[in-house]
């Protein structure tokens, strides 16, 4: 029933340009992230994170409906285990990111975490010249964190980098779970596992909140902003935008995070930090375009067909194939990634 109610919304959004939808999803996502940082003073980072995961699991479970339960009953134990592992990685990703944003600026934390998918994309290309994007991102991170001036909390930086490691594993595991579950079903299981695992950390902070009903209402609103709305928008975009274009626009994610940190919670970066952010974004765009050129090169031992595309698959800019991770060397933005 809930899915049918969303059909008119999907139809209206389907008439909008996909690039506009993707950028809109980024702004909605990081609005939720910024509001979550503001809510830390009421229920603590872990309390807010746990409630967001709980609300996300309930919303996605409602969206999944009866087909979700049928999928769970018929799934093989191995497939369920992969979904549980994905939920465990998701919990780590969310916890590390939330604790990082409690200590360092939102844009800096997002840029640091962005190193995870960037590293996966560059390493998957297996070409030495693509290492320049890792180097550019590393310089950008140095400018963002300014270790020579003590401008960023060292623990916050470590937590954000730990989140980047989780994102790298998350990308690979998402492909595994996505091959056996529908997107909504896999996300619902992962978010439910994440909510269970983070409950011991978050529940005490929620119970200690001065106004629990207000915290519940605020975190529900944040959960709607992220992951529900960005997830819906990205699902629509993936049906209409090629992989390279999707990944290139996705590379703007850290910059959008910086803008929303300024607009919502008043975090103003120094000029040198803005330059560092530009380098991280440029590295992401460069890696995405590198993935396109890598796919356009004919593989050894396999003739390239007349249309220039690899045998057995779509080209770099054919839709609606979603962005891949190691096999396709694409930067992957996952709607339930962080926030």
C-alpha positions as CSV (number, residue, x, y, z in Angstrom):
1,X,0.0,0.0,0.0
2,X,2.8,2.4,0.9
3,X,4.6,1.7,-2.3
4,X,1.4,2.4,-4.3
5,X,1.0,5.8,-2.5
6,X,4.5,6.8,-3.7
7,X,3.6,6.1,-7.3
8,X,2.3,9.6,-8.1
9,X,5.4,11.1,-6.4
10,X,7.6,8.9,-8.6
11,X,5.7,9.9,-11.7
12,X,6.1,13.6,-10.9
13,X,9.8,13.2,-10.1
14,X,10.3,11.2,-13.2
15,X,9.6,14.3,-15.3
16,X,12.5,16.2,-13.7
17,X,16.1,16.2,-15.0
18,X,18.1,13.4,-13.4
19,X,21.0,15.6,-12.6
20,X,18.7,17.9,-10.6
21,X,17.2,15.0,-8.7
22,X,20.7,13.7,-7.8
23,X,21.9,17.1,-6.6
24,X,18.7,17.5,-4.7
25,X,19.2,14.2,-3.0
26,X,22.6,15.3,-1.9
27,X,21.3,18.5,-0.4
28,X,18.5,16.6,1.4
29,X,20.9,14.0,2.7
30,X,23.4,16.5,4.1
31,X,20.6,18.6,5.5
32,X,19.7,15.6,7.5
33,X,23.3,15.1,8.5
34,X,23.6,18.7,9.7
35,X,20.4,18.5,11.7
36,X,21.7,15.3,13.3
37,X,24.8,17.2,14.4
38,X,22.5,19.8,16.0
39,X,20.6,17.1,17.8
40,X,23.7,15.6,19.4
41,X,23.3,18.1,22.2
42,X,20.0,16.6,23.1
43,X,20.6,12.8,22.9
44,X,24.3,12.5,22.1
45,X,25.9,11.2,18.9
46,X,25.1,7.5,19.7
47,X,21.5,8.2,20.8
48,X,20.8,10.2,17.6
49,X,22.5,7.6,15.4
50,X,20.7,4.7,17.0
51,X,17.3,6.4,16.6
52,X,18.0,7.2,13.0
53,X,18.9,3.6,12.3
54,X,15.8,2.4,14.1
55,X,13.5,4.7,12.2
56,X,15.2,3.8,8.9
57,X,14.7,0.1,9.6
58,X,11.0,0.7,10.4
59,X,10.4,2.9,7.4
60,X,12.1,0.5,5.0
61,X,10.4,-2.5,6.6
62,X,7.0,-0.8,5.9
63,X,8.0,0.0,2.4
64,X,9.1,-3.7,1.9
65,X,5.8,-5.0,3.2
66,X,4.8,-8.6,2.7
67,X,7.3,-9.2,-0.2
68,X,10.1,-8.4,2.4
69,X,9.0,-11.2,4.7
70,X,8.6,-13.6,1.9
71,X,12.1,-12.8,0.7
72,X,13.5,-13.4,4.2
73,X,11.7,-16.8,4.5
74,X,13.0,-18.0,1.2
75,X,16.5,-16.6,1.5
76,X,19.4,-19.0,1.9
77,X,21.3,-18.9,5.2
78,X,24.4,-17.7,3.3
79,X,22.5,-14.8,1.8
80,X,21.0,-13.8,5.1
81,X,24.5,-14.0,6.6
82,X,25.8,-11.6,4.0
83,X,23.0,-9.1,4.8
84,X,23.8,-9.4,8.5
85,X,27.5,-8.7,7.8
86,X,26.4,-5.7,5.7
87,X,24.4,-4.4,8.6
88,X,27.4,-4.8,10.9
89,X,29.6,-2.8,8.5
90,X,26.8,-0.2,8.2
91,X,26.6,0.2,12.0
92,X,30.4,0.8,12.1
93,X,30.1,3.3,9.2
94,X,27.3,5.3,10.9
95,X,28.9,5.2,14.4
96,X,32.3,6.3,13.1
97,X,30.8,9.1,11.0
98,X,28.6,10.4,13.8
99,X,31.4,10.5,16.3
100,X,33.6,12.2,13.8
101,X,31.1,14.9,13.0
102,X,30.7,15.5,16.7
103,X,34.5,16.5,16.7
104,X,35.3,17.9,13.3
105,X,33.4,19.9,10.6
106,X,30.8,18.1,8.6
107,X,32.5,18.8,5.3
108,X,35.8,17.5,6.5
109,X,34.3,14.3,7.9
110,X,32.5,13.6,4.6
111,X,35.6,14.3,2.6
112,X,37.7,11.9,4.7
113,X,35.0,9.2,4.5
114,X,34.9,9.8,0.7
115,X,38.4,8.4,0.5
116,X,36.9,4.9,1.0
117,X,34.9,4.7,-2.3
118,X,37.7,6.8,-4.0
119,X,40.3,4.2,-3.1
120,X,38.1,1.3,-4.3
121,X,37.5,3.0,-7.6
122,X,41.2,3.9,-8.2
123,X,42.5,0.5,-7.1
124,X,40.0,-1.3,-9.3
125,X,41.4,0.6,-12.4
126,X,44.7,-1.2,-11.9
127,X,46.6,1.5,-13.8
128,X,49.5,3.2,-12.1
129,X,48.7,6.6,-13.7
130,X,45.4,6.7,-11.8
131,X,47.3,6.9,-8.5
132,X,47.4,10.6,-9.2
133,X,43.8,10.8,-7.9
134,X,44.8,9.2,-4.6
135,X,47.7,11.7,-4.3
136,X,45.4,14.6,-5.1
137,X,42.9,13.4,-2.5
138,X,45.7,13.0,0.1
139,X,46.9,16.5,-0.4
140,X,43.3,17.7,-0.2
141,X,42.9,15.9,3.1
142,X,46.0,17.5,4.5
143,X,44.6,20.9,3.6
144,X,41.3,20.1,5.2
145,X,42.7,18.8,8.4
146,X,45.7,21.1,8.7
147,X,47.7,18.8,11.1
148,X,50.5,21.4,11.3
149,X,48.2,23.9,13.0
150,X,46.1,21.5,15.2
151,X,43.0,22.7,13.3
152,X,41.2,19.4,13.5
153,X,40.6,17.0,16.4
154,X,43.0,14.0,15.8
155,X,40.4,11.6,17.2
156,X,37.8,13.0,14.9
157,X,40.1,12.5,11.9
158,X,40.9,8.9,13.0
159,X,37.2,8.2,13.4
160,X,36.4,9.6,9.9
161,X,39.1,7.5,8.3
162,X,37.8,4.4,10.1
163,X,34.5,5.2,8.5
164,X,36.2,5.4,5.1
165,X,37.5,1.8,5.6
166,X,33.9,0.7,6.5
167,X,32.6,2.4,3.3
168,X,35.2,0.5,1.2
169,X,34.0,-2.8,2.7
170,X,30.4,-1.7,2.4
171,X,30.7,-1.2,-1.3
172,X,31.8,-4.7,-1.9
173,X,29.2,-6.2,0.5
174,X,26.4,-4.1,-1.1
175,X,27.1,-5.8,-4.4
176,X,26.9,-9.2,-2.8
177,X,23.6,-8.5,-1.0
178,X,22.2,-6.7,-4.0
179,X,22.7,-9.8,-6.1
180,X,20.3,-11.8,-3.9
181,X,17.8,-9.2,-2.4
182,X,15.8,-6.3,-3.9
183,X,17.3,-2.9,-2.9
184,X,14.6,-2.1,-0.3
185,X,14.8,-5.6,1.2
186,X,18.5,-5.6,1.5
187,X,18.6,-2.1,3.0
188,X,15.8,-3.0,5.5
189,X,17.7,-6.0,6.8
190,X,20.9,-4.1,7.0
191,X,19.4,-1.2,8.9
192,X,17.6,-3.5,11.3
193,X,20.8,-5.3,12.1
194,X,22.6,-1.9,12.5
195,X,19.8,-0.7,14.9
196,X,20.1,-3.8,17.0
197,X,23.9,-3.6,17.2
198,X,23.9,0.1,18.1
199,X,21.1,-0.1,20.7
200,X,23.5,-0.8,23.7
201,X,25.4,2.4,22.7
202,X,22.4,4.6,21.9
203,X,19.6,3.6,24.2
204,X,21.3,4.9,27.4
205,X,21.8,8.4,25.8
206,X,18.2,8.5,24.6
207,X,16.9,7.6,28.0
208,X,19.0,10.4,29.5
209,X,17.6,13.0,27.1
210,X,15.7,15.8,28.8
211,X,12.8,15.6,26.3
212,X,12.5,12.1,24.9
213,X,9.3,12.8,22.8
214,X,11.0,15.7,21.1
215,X,14.1,13.6,20.3
216,X,11.9,10.9,18.8
217,X,10.1,13.5,16.6
218,X,13.4,15.2,15.5
219,X,15.1,11.9,14.7
220,X,12.1,10.7,12.7
221,X,12.2,13.8,10.6
222,X,16.0,13.3,10.1
223,X,15.4,9.7,9.1
224,X,12.9,10.8,6.5
225,X,15.5,13.3,5.1
226,X,18.0,10.5,5.2
227,X,17.8,7.7,4.0
228,X,14.3,7.7,2.7
229,X,14.2,10.7,0.3
230,X,17.7,10.4,-1.1
231,X,17.2,6.7,-1.6
232,X,14.0,7.3,-3.6
233,X,15.7,10.0,-5.7
234,X,18.8,7.9,-6.4
235,X,16.7,4.9,-7.4
236,X,14.9,7.1,-10.0
237,X,18.2,8.7,-11.2
238,X,19.9,5.3,-11.7
239,X,17.1,4.4,-14.2
240,X,17.9,7.5,-16.3
241,X,21.5,8.4,-15.9
242,X,24.6,6.6,-17.1
243,X,27.2,5.2,-14.7
244,X,29.9,7.7,-15.4
245,X,27.6,10.7,-15.2
246,X,26.2,9.4,-11.9
247,X,29.7,8.9,-10.4
248,X,30.9,12.3,-11.6
249,X,27.9,14.1,-10.0
250,X,28.4,11.9,-6.9
251,X,31.9,13.2,-6.5
252,X,30.3,16.6,-5.5
253,X,29.0,15.0,-2.3
254,X,31.8,16.3,0.0
255,X,31.3,19.8,-1.4
256,X,27.6,19.7,-0.8
257,X,28.3,18.5,2.7
258,X,30.5,21.5,3.3
259,X,27.8,23.9,2.0
260,X,25.1,22.4,4.2
261,X,27.5,22.5,7.2
262,X,27.8,26.2,6.6
263,X,24.1,26.8,6.0
264,X,22.6,24.8,8.7
265,X,25.1,24.7,11.6
266,X,27.3,27.7,10.8
267,X,30.6,25.8,10.1
268,X,32.7,28.1,8.1
269,X,35.9,26.6,6.5
270,X,39.1,28.5,6.0
271,X,40.2,29.2,2.5
272,X,42.9,26.5,2.6
273,X,40.2,24.0,3.6
274,X,38.0,25.0,0.7
275,X,41.0,24.4,-1.6
276,X,41.5,21.0,0.0
277,X,37.8,20.2,-0.6
278,X,38.2,21.2,-4.3
279,X,41.1,18.7,-4.6
280,X,39.1,15.9,-3.1
281,X,36.2,16.6,-5.4
282,X,38.5,16.8,-8.4
283,X,40.0,13.5,-7.4
284,X,36.6,11.9,-7.4
285,X,35.7,13.3,-10.8
286,X,39.0,12.2,-12.2
287,X,38.6,8.7,-10.9
288,X,35.0,8.5,-12.3
289,X,36.2,9.7,-15.8
290,X,39.1,7.2,-15.6
291,X,36.6,4.4,-15.0
292,X,34.9,5.4,-18.2
293,X,38.1,5.4,-20.3
294,X,39.1,2.1,-18.7
295,X,35.8,0.5,-19.9
296,X,36.1,1.9,-23.4
297,X,39.5,0.2,-23.9
298,X,39.1,-3.3,-25.5
299,X,40.2,-6.1,-23.3
300,X,43.1,-8.3,-24.4
301,X,42.0,-11.5,-26.2
302,X,38.5,-10.2,-26.7
303,X,37.6,-8.3,-29.9
304,X,35.9,-5.0,-29.5
305,X,32.5,-5.0,-31.3
306,X,31.7,-2.4,-33.9
307,X,29.9,-0.1,-31.5
308,X,32.9,0.1,-29.2
309,X,31.2,-1.4,-26.2
310,X,32.5,-4.5,-24.4
311,X,30.8,-7.7,-25.3
312,X,27.9,-8.7,-23.1
313,X,27.2,-5.4,-21.5
314,X,26.2,-1.8,-21.8
315,X,28.5,1.1,-22.5
316,X,29.8,3.6,-20.1
317,X,26.9,6.0,-20.5
318,X,24.1,3.6,-21.1
319,X,21.3,3.6,-18.5
320,X,19.9,2.2,-16.4
321,X,22.8,0.1,-15.2
322,X,23.8,1.2,-11.7
323,X,27.4,2.1,-10.8
324,X,29.6,-0.8,-10.0
325,X,32.4,-1.1,-7.6
326,X,35.6,-3.1,-8.1
327,X,34.6,-4.7,-11.5
328,X,33.7,-1.4,-13.1
329,X,35.9,1.0,-11.2
330,X,33.1,3.4,-10.5
331,X,32.7,5.6,-7.5
332,X,29.7,4.3,-5.6
333,X,27.3,6.5,-3.7
334,X,24.9,4.4,-1.6
335,X,21.8,6.1,-0.3
336,X,22.1,4.7,3.1
337,X,25.8,5.3,3.3
338,X,26.2,7.8,6.1
339,X,24.8,11.0,7.3
